[in-house]
Amino acid sequence: MKLWINHLFNTLPLVRVAFSTWSGNERMIRVGEKLGMQIEAKIHKALYYNGQYYDSIRMVY
């Protein structure tokens, strides 16, 4: 992902790159943190799965 993000910044006129996931996907949140991304937004109880509510997470670089 680091190579892809660098490619995007080097080839396109971008000022930010972001992705969204859900709070149950702890590994993807950790990937974002390792890349230096920060949580920009958290929408509480946005998803309902297997009888439990999860937050929607948006991470930005």
C-alpha distance matrix in Angstrom:
0.0 3.8 5.4 5.0 6.1 8.5 9.7 10.5 12.4 14.1 15.3 16.1 18.4 16.1 16.9 14.3 11.2 11.7 11.4 14.3 15.0 18.3 19.6 20.2 16.5 16.4 13.6 11.1 12.9 12.5 8.7 9.2 12.0 10.5 8.1 11.5 11.6 15.1 16.9 18.5 20.6 21.9 24.3 26.5 27.7 25.9 25.4 28.0 27.2 29.7 32.1 29.7 28.2 24.6 23.1 20.6 17.8 16.1 13.5 13.1 11.7
3.8 0.0 3.8 5.4 5.2 6.2 8.5 9.9 10.8 12.2 14.3 15.4 17.3 15.2 15.6 13.5 11.2 12.5 13.2 16.4 17.5 20.7 21.6 22.6 19.0 18.4 15.6 13.4 14.4 13.5 9.9 9.7 11.7 9.6 6.7 9.8 10.8 14.6 17.1 18.7 21.3 23.0 25.8 28.1 29.7 28.1 27.9 30.7 30.2 32.7 34.9 32.3 30.6 26.8 25.0 22.6 19.4 17.3 14.2 13.1 10.7
5.4 3.8 0.0 3.8 5.5 5.1 6.1 8.7 10.0 10.4 12.1 14.0 16.5 15.1 16.3 14.9 12.7 14.6 15.4 18.8 20.0 23.4 24.7 25.5 21.8 21.6 18.6 16.4 17.8 17.0 13.3 13.3 15.5 13.4 10.4 13.3 14.3 18.0 20.4 21.7 24.2 26.1 28.6 31.1 32.6 30.7 30.4 33.2 32.5 35.0 37.4 35.0 33.4 29.8 28.0 25.3 22.4 20.1 17.2 15.8 13.3
5.0 5.4 3.8 0.0 3.8 5.4 5.0 6.2 8.7 9.8 10.5 11.8 14.5 12.9 14.6 12.9 10.3 12.1 12.8 16.2 17.9 21.5 23.3 24.2 20.6 20.9 18.3 15.5 17.0 17.1 13.4 12.9 15.7 14.5 11.3 14.0 13.9 17.4 19.3 20.1 22.4 24.3 26.5 29.2 30.5 28.3 28.0 30.9 30.4 33.2 35.6 33.3 31.5 27.9 26.1 23.1 20.5 18.0 15.6 14.2 12.3
6.1 5.2 5.5 3.8 0.0 3.8 5.4 5.1 6.3 8.6 10.1 10.5 12.4 10.3 11.3 9.5 7.2 9.6 11.2 14.9 17.0 20.6 22.2 23.6 20.3 20.3 18.2 15.1 15.8 16.1 12.7 11.2 13.7 13.0 9.4 11.3 11.0 14.4 16.6 17.1 19.7 22.0 24.5 27.3 29.0 27.0 27.2 30.4 30.3 33.2 35.2 32.7 30.6 26.9 24.6 21.7 18.7 15.8 13.1 11.1 8.7
8.5 6.2 5.1 5.4 3.8 0.0 3.8 5.4 5.2 6.1 8.6 10.1 12.0 10.7 11.7 11.1 10.0 12.9 14.9 18.6 20.7 24.2 25.6 27.1 23.7 23.4 21.1 18.4 18.9 18.7 15.3 14.0 15.9 14.6 11.0 12.6 13.2 16.7 19.3 19.8 22.7 25.2 27.9 30.7 32.6 30.6 31.0 34.1 34.0 36.9 38.9 36.3 34.2 30.5 28.2 25.3 22.1 19.2 16.2 13.8 10.8
9.7 8.5 6.1 5.0 5.4 3.8 0.0 3.8 5.5 5.1 6.0 8.2 11.1 10.7 12.8 12.5 11.1 14.1 15.8 19.5 21.8 25.4 27.3 28.6 25.1 25.3 22.9 20.0 21.1 21.1 17.6 16.5 18.9 17.7 14.1 16.0 16.2 19.5 21.8 22.0 24.6 27.0 29.3 32.3 33.9 31.6 31.8 34.9 34.7 37.6 39.8 37.5 35.4 31.8 29.7 26.5 23.7 20.8 18.2 15.9 13.4
10.5 9.9 8.7 6.2 5.1 5.4 3.8 0.0 3.8 5.5 5.4 5.7 8.3 7.4 9.9 9.5 8.2 11.4 13.5 17.2 19.9 23.6 25.7 27.3 24.1 24.6 22.7 19.4 20.1 20.9 17.5 15.8 18.5 18.0 14.3 15.7 15.0 18.0 19.8 19.5 22.0 24.6 26.6 29.8 31.5 29.0 29.5 32.8 32.9 36.1 38.1 35.7 33.4 29.9 27.5 24.1 21.5 18.3 16.1 13.6 11.6
12.4 10.8 10.0 8.7 6.3 5.2 5.5 3.8 0.0 3.8 5.7 5.6 6.8 5.8 7.5 8.1 8.3 12.0 14.9 18.6 21.5 25.1 26.8 28.8 25.7 25.8 24.1 20.9 21.0 21.5 18.5 16.3 18.3 17.9 14.1 14.7 14.4 17.2 19.5 19.0 21.8 24.8 27.2 30.4 32.5 30.3 31.1 34.5 34.9 38.1 39.9 37.3 34.8 31.2 28.5 25.2 22.3 18.9 16.3 13.2 10.5
14.1 12.2 10.4 9.8 8.6 6.1 5.1 5.5 3.8 0.0 3.8 6.0 7.9 8.6 10.7 11.9 12.1 15.7 18.3 22.1 24.8 28.5 30.2 32.0 28.8 28.8 26.7 23.7 24.1 24.3 21.0 19.3 21.2 20.3 16.6 17.4 17.6 20.6 23.1 22.7 25.7 28.6 31.0 34.2 36.2 33.9 34.6 37.9 38.2 41.3 43.2 40.7 38.3 34.7 32.1 28.9 26.0 22.6 20.0 17.0 14.1
15.3 14.3 12.1 10.5 10.1 8.6 6.0 5.4 5.7 3.8 0.0 3.8 7.0 8.6 11.7 12.9 12.8 16.3 18.6 22.3 25.1 28.9 31.0 32.7 29.5 30.0 28.0 24.7 25.5 26.1 22.7 21.1 23.4 22.8 19.0 20.1 19.8 22.6 24.7 24.0 26.5 29.4 31.4 34.7 36.5 33.9 34.5 37.8 38.1 41.2 43.3 41.0 38.6 35.1 32.6 29.2 26.7 23.3 21.2 18.3 16.0
16.1 15.4 14.0 11.8 10.5 10.1 8.2 5.7 5.6 6.0 3.8 0.0 3.8 5.5 9.1 10.6 10.9 14.4 16.9 20.4 23.6 27.3 29.6 31.6 28.7 29.4 27.8 24.3 24.8 25.8 22.7 20.6 23.0 23.0 19.2 19.9 18.9 21.3 22.9 21.8 24.1 27.2 28.9 32.4 34.3 31.6 32.4 35.9 36.5 39.9 41.7 39.3 36.7 33.3 30.7 27.1 24.8 21.2 19.5 16.5 14.7
18.4 17.3 16.5 14.5 12.4 12.0 11.1 8.3 6.8 7.9 7.0 3.8 0.0 3.8 6.8 9.4 11.1 14.5 17.6 21.0 24.4 28.0 30.1 32.4 29.8 30.3 29.1 25.6 25.5 26.7 24.0 21.4 23.4 23.8 20.0 20.0 18.8 20.7 22.4 20.8 23.2 26.6 28.4 32.0 34.1 31.5 32.8 36.4 37.4 40.9 42.4 39.9 37.0 33.7 30.7 27.2 24.8 21.0 19.4 16.0 14.3
16.1 15.2 15.1 12.9 10.3 10.7 10.7 7.4 5.8 8.6 8.6 5.5 3.8 0.0 3.8 5.6 7.4 10.9 14.2 17.5 21.0 24.5 26.5 28.9 26.4 26.8 25.8 22.3 22.0 23.3 20.8 17.9 20.0 20.7 17.0 16.7 15.3 17.0 18.6 17.0 19.5 22.8 24.8 28.3 30.6 28.1 29.5 33.1 34.1 37.6 39.0 36.4 33.5 30.1 27.0 23.6 21.1 17.3 15.6 12.2 10.7
16.9 15.6 16.3 14.6 11.3 11.7 12.8 9.9 7.5 10.7 11.7 9.1 6.8 3.8 0.0 3.8 7.2 10.4 14.1 17.2 20.6 23.8 25.4 28.2 25.9 25.9 25.3 21.9 20.9 22.2 20.1 16.9 18.4 19.4 15.9 14.9 13.4 14.6 16.4 14.6 17.5 21.0 23.3 26.8 29.4 27.2 29.0 32.6 33.9 37.3 38.5 35.6 32.5 29.1 25.8 22.7 19.8 16.1 14.1 10.4 8.8
14.3 13.5 14.9 12.9 9.5 11.1 12.5 9.5 8.1 11.9 12.9 10.6 9.4 5.6 3.8 0.0 3.8 6.6 10.4 13.5 16.9 20.1 21.6 24.3 22.1 22.2 21.6 18.2 17.2 18.7 16.8 13.4 15.2 16.5 13.2 12.3 10.2 11.5 13.0 11.5 14.4 17.7 20.1 23.5 26.0 23.9 25.4 29.1 30.2 33.6 34.8 31.9 28.9 25.4 22.2 19.1 16.2 12.4 10.4 6.8 5.7
11.2 11.2 12.7 10.3 7.2 10.0 11.1 8.2 8.3 12.1 12.8 10.9 11.1 7.4 7.2 3.8 0.0 3.8 7.2 10.7 13.9 17.4 19.2 21.5 19.0 19.4 18.6 15.0 14.6 16.2 14.0 10.9 13.4 14.6 11.4 11.4 9.1 10.9 12.1 11.3 13.8 16.6 18.9 22.1 24.2 22.0 23.1 26.6 27.4 30.7 32.2 29.4 26.7 23.1 20.3 17.0 14.2 10.6 8.5 5.7 5.3
11.7 12.5 14.6 12.1 9.6 12.9 14.1 11.4 12.0 15.7 16.3 14.4 14.5 10.9 10.4 6.6 3.8 0.0 3.8 7.0 10.3 13.7 15.6 18.1 15.8 16.4 16.1 12.5 11.8 14.2 12.4 9.3 12.0 14.0 11.4 11.5 8.3 9.3 9.5 8.9 10.7 13.2 15.3 18.5 20.5 18.3 19.3 22.9 23.7 27.1 28.4 25.7 22.9 19.4 16.5 13.2 10.5 6.9 5.4 4.1 6.1
11.4 13.2 15.4 12.8 11.2 14.9 15.8 13.5 14.9 18.3 18.6 16.9 17.6 14.2 14.1 10.4 7.2 3.8 0.0 3.8 6.8 10.4 12.8 14.9 12.5 13.8 13.6 9.8 9.8 12.7 11.1 8.7 11.9 14.0 12.1 12.9 9.6 10.5 9.8 10.0 10.7 12.1 13.8 16.7 18.1 15.8 16.3 19.7 20.2 23.6 25.1 22.5 20.0 16.5 14.1 10.7 8.4 5.8 5.5 6.7 9.1
14.3 16.4 18.8 16.2 14.9 18.6 19.5 17.2 18.6 22.1 22.3 20.4 21.0 17.5 17.2 13.5 10.7 7.0 3.8 0.0 3.8 7.1 9.8 12.0 10.4 12.2 12.9 9.5 9.2 12.8 12.2 10.1 13.0 15.6 14.5 15.1 11.6 11.5 9.6 9.8 9.2 9.6 10.7 13.4 14.5 12.1 12.5 15.9 16.7 20.2 21.5 18.9 16.3 12.9 10.6 7.1 5.5 4.3 6.2 8.9 12.0
15.0 17.5 20.0 17.9 17.0 20.7 21.8 19.9 21.5 24.8 25.1 23.6 24.4 21.0 20.6 16.9 13.9 10.3 6.8 3.8 0.0 3.8 6.8 8.4 6.8 9.2 10.2 7.4 7.6 11.3 11.3 10.3 12.9 15.4 15.2 16.1 13.0 12.8 10.6 11.9 10.8 9.9 10.8 12.5 12.9 10.9 10.5 13.4 13.7 16.9 18.4 15.9 13.7 10.2 8.7 6.0 5.2 6.5 8.2 11.6 14.5
18.3 20.7 23.4 21.5 20.6 24.2 25.4 23.6 25.1 28.5 28.9 27.3 28.0 24.5 23.8 20.1 17.4 13.7 10.4 7.1 3.8 0.0 3.8 5.4 5.6 8.2 10.5 8.9 8.5 12.1 13.2 12.5 14.4 17.1 17.6 18.3 15.3 14.4 11.7 13.2 11.3 9.1 9.4 10.0 9.8 8.6 7.7 10.3 10.6 13.8 15.0 12.2 10.0 6.5 5.7 4.5 5.4 8.4 10.6 14.3 17.4
19.6 21.6 24.7 23.3 22.2 25.6 27.3 25.7 26.8 30.2 31.0 29.6 30.1 26.5 25.4 21.6 19.2 15.6 12.8 9.8 6.8 3.8 0.0 3.8 5.4 6.3 9.6 9.2 7.8 10.8 13.0 12.6 13.5 16.4 17.6 17.9 15.3 13.9 11.2 13.4 11.6 8.9 9.8 9.3 9.6 9.8 9.2 11.2 11.3 13.8 14.6 11.3 9.4 5.7 5.2 6.2 6.3 9.9 11.4 15.2 18.1
20.2 22.6 25.5 24.2 23.6 27.1 28.6 27.3 28.8 32.0 32.7 31.6 32.4 28.9 28.2 24.3 21.5 18.1 14.9 12.0 8.4 5.4 3.8 0.0 3.8 5.7 8.7 9.3 9.2 11.6 13.6 14.2 15.3 17.6 19.1 20.0 17.8 17.0 14.6 17.0 15.3 12.6 13.1 12.2 11.4 11.7 9.8 10.6 9.5 11.4 12.8 10.0 9.4 6.5 7.9 9.1 9.7 13.0 14.4 18.1 20.8
16.5 19.0 21.8 20.6 20.3 23.7 25.1 24.1 25.7 28.8 29.5 28.7 29.8 26.4 25.9 22.1 19.0 15.8 12.5 10.4 6.8 5.6 5.4 3.8 0.0 3.8 5.6 5.7 6.6 8.9 10.3 11.3 12.9 14.7 16.0 17.4 15.5 15.4 13.6 16.3 15.3 13.4 14.5 14.5 14.2 13.8 12.1 13.5 12.2 14.2 16.2 13.6 12.9 9.7 10.1 10.0 9.5 12.0 12.6 16.2 18.4
16.4 18.4 21.6 20.9 20.3 23.4 25.3 24.6 25.8 28.8 30.0 29.4 30.3 26.8 25.9 22.2 19.4 16.4 13.8 12.2 9.2 8.2 6.3 5.7 3.8 0.0 3.8 5.5 5.1 6.2 8.7 10.0 10.6 12.3 14.4 15.5 14.1 14.0 12.7 15.9 15.6 13.8 15.7 15.5 15.8 16.0 14.8 16.2 15.1 16.7 18.3 15.4 14.7 11.5 11.5 11.8 10.4 12.8 12.6 16.0 17.7
13.6 15.6 18.6 18.3 18.2 21.1 22.9 22.7 24.1 26.7 28.0 27.8 29.1 25.8 25.3 21.6 18.6 16.1 13.6 12.9 10.2 10.5 9.6 8.7 5.6 3.8 0.0 3.8 5.4 5.0 6.3 8.8 9.8 10.5 12.5 14.4 13.6 14.5 14.1 17.3 17.6 16.5 18.5 18.8 19.1 18.9 17.5 19.0 17.5 19.1 21.2 18.6 18.0 14.8 14.7 14.3 12.6 14.1 13.1 16.0 17.1
11.1 13.4 16.4 15.5 15.1 18.4 20.0 19.4 20.9 23.7 24.7 24.3 25.6 22.3 21.9 18.2 15.0 12.5 9.8 9.5 7.4 8.9 9.2 9.3 5.7 5.5 3.8 0.0 3.8 5.3 5.0 6.4 8.7 9.8 10.7 12.7 11.2 12.3 11.9 14.8 15.2 14.6 16.7 17.7 18.3 17.4 16.4 18.5 17.5 19.7 21.8 19.1 18.0 14.4 13.7 12.4 10.2 11.0 10.0 12.8 14.1
12.9 14.4 17.8 17.0 15.8 18.9 21.1 20.1 21.0 24.1 25.5 24.8 25.5 22.0 20.9 17.2 14.6 11.8 9.8 9.2 7.6 8.5 7.8 9.2 6.6 5.1 5.4 3.8 0.0 3.8 5.4 5.2 6.3 8.8 10.0 10.9 9.1 9.3 8.7 12.0 12.5 11.9 14.6 15.5 16.8 16.4 16.1 18.4 18.0 20.4 21.8 18.8 17.1 13.4 12.0 11.0 8.2 9.2 7.9 11.0 12.6
12.5 13.5 17.0 17.1 16.1 18.7 21.1 20.9 21.5 24.3 26.1 25.8 26.7 23.3 22.2 18.7 16.2 14.2 12.7 12.8 11.3 12.1 10.8 11.6 8.9 6.2 5.0 5.3 3.8 0.0 3.8 5.4 5.0 6.1 8.6 9.9 9.5 10.4 10.9 14.4 15.6 15.2 18.1 18.8 20.1 20.0 19.6 21.6 20.9 22.8 24.4 21.3 20.1 16.5 15.4 14.8 11.9 12.6 10.6 12.9 13.5
8.7 9.9 13.3 13.4 12.7 15.3 17.6 17.5 18.5 21.0 22.7 22.7 24.0 20.8 20.1 16.8 14.0 12.4 11.1 12.2 11.3 13.2 13.0 13.6 10.3 8.7 6.3 5.0 5.4 3.8 0.0 3.8 5.4 5.1 6.3 8.8 8.6 10.8 11.9 15.0 16.5 16.8 19.6 20.9 22.1 21.4 20.9 23.2 22.4 24.5 26.4 23.6 22.3 18.6 17.3 16.0 13.0 12.8 10.3 11.9 11.9
9.2 9.7 13.3 12.9 11.2 14.0 16.5 15.8 16.3 19.3 21.1 20.6 21.4 17.9 16.9 13.4 10.9 9.3 8.7 10.1 10.3 12.5 12.6 14.2 11.3 10.0 8.8 6.4 5.2 5.4 3.8 0.0 3.8 5.5 5.1 6.5 5.1 7.3 8.7 11.5 13.4 14.3 17.3 19.1 20.8 19.9 20.1 22.8 22.6 25.2 26.7 23.7 21.8 18.0 16.0 14.3 10.8 9.9 6.8 8.2 8.5
12.0 11.7 15.5 15.7 13.7 15.9 18.9 18.5 18.3 21.2 23.4 23.0 23.4 20.0 18.4 15.2 13.4 12.0 11.9 13.0 12.9 14.4 13.5 15.3 12.9 10.6 9.8 8.7 6.3 5.0 5.4 3.8 0.0 3.8 5.3 5.1 5.1 6.5 8.5 11.8 14.0 14.8 18.2 19.6 21.7 21.4 21.8 24.4 24.3 26.6 27.9 24.6 22.7 19.0 17.0 15.9 12.3 11.7 8.6 9.7 9.6
10.5 9.6 13.4 14.5 13.0 14.6 17.7 18.0 17.9 20.3 22.8 23.0 23.8 20.7 19.4 16.5 14.6 14.0 14.0 15.6 15.4 17.1 16.4 17.6 14.7 12.3 10.5 9.8 8.8 6.1 5.1 5.5 3.8 0.0 3.8 5.4 7.3 9.7 12.2 15.3 17.7 18.5 21.8 23.2 25.1 24.7 24.7 27.2 26.7 28.8 30.4 27.3 25.7 22.0 20.3 19.1 15.7 15.0 11.7 12.2 11.0
8.1 6.7 10.4 11.3 9.4 11.0 14.1 14.3 14.1 16.6 19.0 19.2 20.0 17.0 15.9 13.2 11.4 11.4 12.1 14.5 15.2 17.6 17.6 19.1 16.0 14.4 12.5 10.7 10.0 8.6 6.3 5.1 5.3 3.8 0.0 3.8 5.6 9.1 11.9 14.3 17.1 18.6 21.8 23.8 25.8 24.9 25.1 27.9 27.6 30.1 31.8 28.7 26.9 23.1 21.0 19.2 15.6 14.0 10.5 10.0 8.1
11.5 9.8 13.3 14.0 11.3 12.6 16.0 15.7 14.7 17.4 20.1 19.9 20.0 16.7 14.9 12.3 11.4 11.5 12.9 15.1 16.1 18.3 17.9 20.0 17.4 15.5 14.4 12.7 10.9 9.9 8.8 6.5 5.1 5.4 3.8 0.0 3.8 6.6 10.1 12.3 15.5 17.4 20.9 22.9 25.4 24.7 25.5 28.4 28.6 31.2 32.4 29.1 27.0 23.2 20.7 19.1 15.3 13.5 9.8 8.8 6.8
11.6 10.8 14.3 13.9 11.0 13.2 16.2 15.0 14.4 17.6 19.8 18.9 18.8 15.3 13.4 10.2 9.1 8.3 9.6 11.6 13.0 15.3 15.3 17.8 15.5 14.1 13.6 11.2 9.1 9.5 8.6 5.1 5.1 7.3 5.6 3.8 0.0 3.8 6.9 8.9 12.0 14.0 17.4 19.7 22.2 21.3 22.3 25.4 25.9 28.7 29.8 26.5 24.1 20.4 17.6 15.7 11.9 9.8 6.0 5.3 4.6
15.1 14.6 18.0 17.4 14.4 16.7 19.5 18.0 17.2 20.6 22.6 21.3 20.7 17.0 14.6 11.5 10.9 9.3 10.5 11.5 12.8 14.4 13.9 17.0 15.4 14.0 14.5 12.3 9.3 10.4 10.8 7.3 6.5 9.7 9.1 6.6 3.8 0.0 3.8 6.0 9.1 11.1 14.8 16.9 19.8 19.3 20.7 23.9 24.8 27.7 28.4 24.9 22.2 18.6 15.5 13.9 10.2 8.4 5.3 5.6 6.7
16.9 17.1 20.4 19.3 16.6 19.3 21.8 19.8 19.5 23.1 24.7 22.9 22.4 18.6 16.4 13.0 12.1 9.5 9.8 9.6 10.6 11.7 11.2 14.6 13.6 12.7 14.1 11.9 8.7 10.9 11.9 8.7 8.5 12.2 11.9 10.1 6.9 3.8 0.0 3.8 5.8 7.4 11.0 13.2 16.1 15.7 17.4 20.6 21.8 24.8 25.2 21.7 18.8 15.2 12.0 10.5 6.9 5.8 4.4 6.5 9.2
18.5 18.7 21.7 20.1 17.1 19.8 22.0 19.5 19.0 22.7 24.0 21.8 20.8 17.0 14.6 11.5 11.3 8.9 10.0 9.8 11.9 13.2 13.4 17.0 16.3 15.9 17.3 14.8 12.0 14.4 15.0 11.5 11.8 15.3 14.3 12.3 8.9 6.0 3.8 0.0 3.8 7.1 10.3 13.2 16.3 15.5 17.8 21.3 23.0 26.2 26.4 23.1 19.8 16.5 12.9 10.9 7.9 5.6 5.4 6.1 9.3
20.6 21.3 24.2 22.4 19.7 22.7 24.6 22.0 21.8 25.7 26.5 24.1 23.2 19.5 17.5 14.4 13.8 10.7 10.7 9.2 10.8 11.3 11.6 15.3 15.3 15.6 17.6 15.2 12.5 15.6 16.5 13.4 14.0 17.7 17.1 15.5 12.0 9.1 5.8 3.8 0.0 3.8 6.5 9.6 12.8 12.0 14.6 18.1 20.2 23.5 23.4 20.1 16.6 13.6 9.9 8.0 6.0 5.1 7.2 9.0 12.6
21.9 23.0 26.1 24.3 22.0 25.2 27.0 24.6 24.8 28.6 29.4 27.2 26.6 22.8 21.0 17.7 16.6 13.2 12.1 9.6 9.9 9.1 8.9 12.6 13.4 13.8 16.5 14.6 11.9 15.2 16.8 14.3 14.8 18.5 18.6 17.4 14.0 11.1 7.4 7.1 3.8 0.0 3.8 6.1 9.3 9.1 11.7 14.9 17.1 20.3 19.9 16.5 13.1 10.1 6.4 5.6 4.8 6.4 9.0 11.9 15.5
24.3 25.8 28.6 26.5 24.5 27.9 29.3 26.6 27.2 31.0 31.4 28.9 28.4 24.8 23.3 20.1 18.9 15.3 13.8 10.7 10.8 9.4 9.8 13.1 14.5 15.7 18.5 16.7 14.6 18.1 19.6 17.3 18.2 21.8 21.8 20.9 17.4 14.8 11.0 10.3 6.5 3.8 0.0 3.8 6.6 5.9 9.2 12.5 15.2 18.5 17.9 14.8 11.0 8.9 5.4 5.0 6.7 8.7 12.0 14.8 18.5
26.5 28.1 31.1 29.2 27.3 30.7 32.3 29.8 30.4 34.2 34.7 32.4 32.0 28.3 26.8 23.5 22.1 18.5 16.7 13.4 12.5 10.0 9.3 12.2 14.5 15.5 18.8 17.7 15.5 18.8 20.9 19.1 19.6 23.2 23.8 22.9 19.7 16.9 13.2 13.2 9.6 6.1 3.8 0.0 3.8 5.5 8.4 10.8 13.6 16.5 15.3 12.0 8.3 6.9 4.5 6.6 8.8 11.6 14.7 17.8 21.4
27.7 29.7 32.6 30.5 29.0 32.6 33.9 31.5 32.5 36.2 36.5 34.3 34.1 30.6 29.4 26.0 24.2 20.5 18.1 14.5 12.9 9.8 9.6 11.4 14.2 15.8 19.1 18.3 16.8 20.1 22.1 20.8 21.7 25.1 25.8 25.4 22.2 19.8 16.1 16.3 12.8 9.3 6.6 3.8 0.0 3.8 5.6 7.2 10.3 13.1 11.7 8.8 5.0 5.0 4.8 7.4 10.6 13.8 17.0 20.3 23.9
25.9 28.1 30.7 28.3 27.0 30.6 31.6 29.0 30.3 33.9 33.9 31.6 31.5 28.1 27.2 23.9 22.0 18.3 15.8 12.1 10.9 8.6 9.8 11.7 13.8 16.0 18.9 17.4 16.4 20.0 21.4 19.9 21.4 24.7 24.9 24.7 21.3 19.3 15.7 15.5 12.0 9.1 5.9 5.5 3.8 0.0 3.8 6.9 10.1 13.6 13.0 10.6 7.0 6.1 5.3 5.7 9.4 12.1 15.6 18.8 22.5
25.4 27.9 30.4 28.0 27.2 31.0 31.8 29.5 31.1 34.6 34.5 32.4 32.8 29.5 29.0 25.4 23.1 19.3 16.3 12.5 10.5 7.7 9.2 9.8 12.1 14.8 17.5 16.4 16.1 19.6 20.9 20.1 21.8 24.7 25.1 25.5 22.3 20.7 17.4 17.8 14.6 11.7 9.2 8.4 5.6 3.8 0.0 3.8 6.5 10.1 10.2 8.2 5.5 5.0 6.3 7.0 10.6 13.6 16.8 20.2 23.7
28.0 30.7 33.2 30.9 30.4 34.1 34.9 32.8 34.5 37.9 37.8 35.9 36.4 33.1 32.6 29.1 26.6 22.9 19.7 15.9 13.4 10.3 11.2 10.6 13.5 16.2 19.0 18.5 18.4 21.6 23.2 22.8 24.4 27.2 27.9 28.4 25.4 23.9 20.6 21.3 18.1 14.9 12.5 10.8 7.2 6.9 3.8 0.0 3.8 6.9 6.6 5.6 4.4 6.2 9.0 10.5 14.0 17.1 20.2 23.7 27.2
27.2 30.2 32.5 30.4 30.3 34.0 34.7 32.9 34.9 38.2 38.1 36.5 37.4 34.1 33.9 30.2 27.4 23.7 20.2 16.7 13.7 10.6 11.3 9.5 12.2 15.1 17.5 17.5 18.0 20.9 22.4 22.6 24.3 26.7 27.6 28.6 25.9 24.8 21.8 23.0 20.2 17.1 15.2 13.6 10.3 10.1 6.5 3.8 0.0 3.8 5.5 5.4 6.4 7.5 10.9 12.2 15.2 18.5 21.2 24.8 27.9
29.7 32.7 35.0 33.2 33.2 36.9 37.6 36.1 38.1 41.3 41.2 39.9 40.9 37.6 37.3 33.6 30.7 27.1 23.6 20.2 16.9 13.8 13.8 11.4 14.2 16.7 19.1 19.7 20.4 22.8 24.5 25.2 26.6 28.8 30.1 31.2 28.7 27.7 24.8 26.2 23.5 20.3 18.5 16.5 13.1 13.6 10.1 6.9 3.8 0.0 3.8 5.6 8.4 10.2 13.9 15.7 18.5 21.9 24.4 28.0 31.1
32.1 34.9 37.4 35.6 35.2 38.9 39.8 38.1 39.9 43.2 43.3 41.7 42.4 39.0 38.5 34.8 32.2 28.4 25.1 21.5 18.4 15.0 14.6 12.8 16.2 18.3 21.2 21.8 21.8 24.4 26.4 26.7 27.9 30.4 31.8 32.4 29.8 28.4 25.2 26.4 23.4 19.9 17.9 15.3 11.7 13.0 10.2 6.6 5.5 3.8 0.0 3.8 7.0 10.0 13.6 16.1 19.1 22.6 25.3 29.0 32.2
29.7 32.3 35.0 33.3 32.7 36.3 37.5 35.7 37.3 40.7 41.0 39.3 39.9 36.4 35.6 31.9 29.4 25.7 22.5 18.9 15.9 12.2 11.3 10.0 13.6 15.4 18.6 19.1 18.8 21.3 23.6 23.7 24.6 27.3 28.7 29.1 26.5 24.9 21.7 23.1 20.1 16.5 14.8 12.0 8.8 10.6 8.2 5.6 5.4 5.6 3.8 0.0 3.8 6.6 10.3 13.1 15.9 19.6 22.1 25.9 29.1
28.2 30.6 33.4 31.5 30.6 34.2 35.4 33.4 34.8 38.3 38.6 36.7 37.0 33.5 32.5 28.9 26.7 22.9 20.0 16.3 13.7 10.0 9.4 9.4 12.9 14.7 18.0 18.0 17.1 20.1 22.3 21.8 22.7 25.7 26.9 27.0 24.1 22.2 18.8 19.8 16.6 13.1 11.0 8.3 5.0 7.0 5.5 4.4 6.4 8.4 7.0 3.8 0.0 3.8 7.0 9.9 12.9 16.5 19.4 23.0 26.4
24.6 26.8 29.8 27.9 26.9 30.5 31.8 29.9 31.2 34.7 35.1 33.3 33.7 30.1 29.1 25.4 23.1 19.4 16.5 12.9 10.2 6.5 5.7 6.5 9.7 11.5 14.8 14.4 13.4 16.5 18.6 18.0 19.0 22.0 23.1 23.2 20.4 18.6 15.2 16.5 13.6 10.1 8.9 6.9 5.0 6.1 5.0 6.2 7.5 10.2 10.0 6.6 3.8 0.0 3.8 6.7 9.3 13.0 15.7 19.4 22.7
23.1 25.0 28.0 26.1 24.6 28.2 29.7 27.5 28.5 32.1 32.6 30.7 30.7 27.0 25.8 22.2 20.3 16.5 14.1 10.6 8.7 5.7 5.2 7.9 10.1 11.5 14.7 13.7 12.0 15.4 17.3 16.0 17.0 20.3 21.0 20.7 17.6 15.5 12.0 12.9 9.9 6.4 5.4 4.5 4.8 5.3 6.3 9.0 10.9 13.9 13.6 10.3 7.0 3.8 0.0 3.8 6.2 9.8 12.7 16.2 19.7
20.6 22.6 25.3 23.1 21.7 25.3 26.5 24.1 25.2 28.9 29.2 27.1 27.2 23.6 22.7 19.1 17.0 13.2 10.7 7.1 6.0 4.5 6.2 9.1 10.0 11.8 14.3 12.4 11.0 14.8 16.0 14.3 15.9 19.1 19.2 19.1 15.7 13.9 10.5 10.9 8.0 5.6 5.0 6.6 7.4 5.7 7.0 10.5 12.2 15.7 16.1 13.1 9.9 6.7 3.8 0.0 3.8 6.8 10.1 13.5 17.1
17.8 19.4 22.4 20.5 18.7 22.1 23.7 21.5 22.3 26.0 26.7 24.8 24.8 21.1 19.8 16.2 14.2 10.5 8.4 5.5 5.2 5.4 6.3 9.7 9.5 10.4 12.6 10.2 8.2 11.9 13.0 10.8 12.3 15.7 15.6 15.3 11.9 10.2 6.9 7.9 6.0 4.8 6.7 8.8 10.6 9.4 10.6 14.0 15.2 18.5 19.1 15.9 12.9 9.3 6.2 3.8 0.0 3.8 6.5 10.1 13.6
16.1 17.3 20.1 18.0 15.8 19.2 20.8 18.3 18.9 22.6 23.3 21.2 21.0 17.3 16.1 12.4 10.6 6.9 5.8 4.3 6.5 8.4 9.9 13.0 12.0 12.8 14.1 11.0 9.2 12.6 12.8 9.9 11.7 15.0 14.0 13.5 9.8 8.4 5.8 5.6 5.1 6.4 8.7 11.6 13.8 12.1 13.6 17.1 18.5 21.9 22.6 19.6 16.5 13.0 9.8 6.8 3.8 0.0 3.8 6.7 10.4
13.5 14.2 17.2 15.6 13.1 16.2 18.2 16.1 16.3 20.0 21.2 19.5 19.4 15.6 14.1 10.4 8.5 5.4 5.5 6.2 8.2 10.6 11.4 14.4 12.6 12.6 13.1 10.0 7.9 10.6 10.3 6.8 8.6 11.7 10.5 9.8 6.0 5.3 4.4 5.4 7.2 9.0 12.0 14.7 17.0 15.6 16.8 20.2 21.2 24.4 25.3 22.1 19.4 15.7 12.7 10.1 6.5 3.8 0.0 3.8 7.1
13.1 13.1 15.8 14.2 11.1 13.8 15.9 13.6 13.2 17.0 18.3 16.5 16.0 12.2 10.4 6.8 5.7 4.1 6.7 8.9 11.6 14.3 15.2 18.1 16.2 16.0 16.0 12.8 11.0 12.9 11.9 8.2 9.7 12.2 10.0 8.8 5.3 5.6 6.5 6.1 9.0 11.9 14.8 17.8 20.3 18.8 20.2 23.7 24.8 28.0 29.0 25.9 23.0 19.4 16.2 13.5 10.1 6.7 3.8 0.0 3.8
11.7 10.7 13.3 12.3 8.7 10.8 13.4 11.6 10.5 14.1 16.0 14.7 14.3 10.7 8.8 5.7 5.3 6.1 9.1 12.0 14.5 17.4 18.1 20.8 18.4 17.7 17.1 14.1 12.6 13.5 11.9 8.5 9.6 11.0 8.1 6.8 4.6 6.7 9.2 9.3 12.6 15.5 18.5 21.4 23.9 22.5 23.7 27.2 27.9 31.1 32.2 29.1 26.4 22.7 19.7 17.1 13.6 10.4 7.1 3.8 0.0
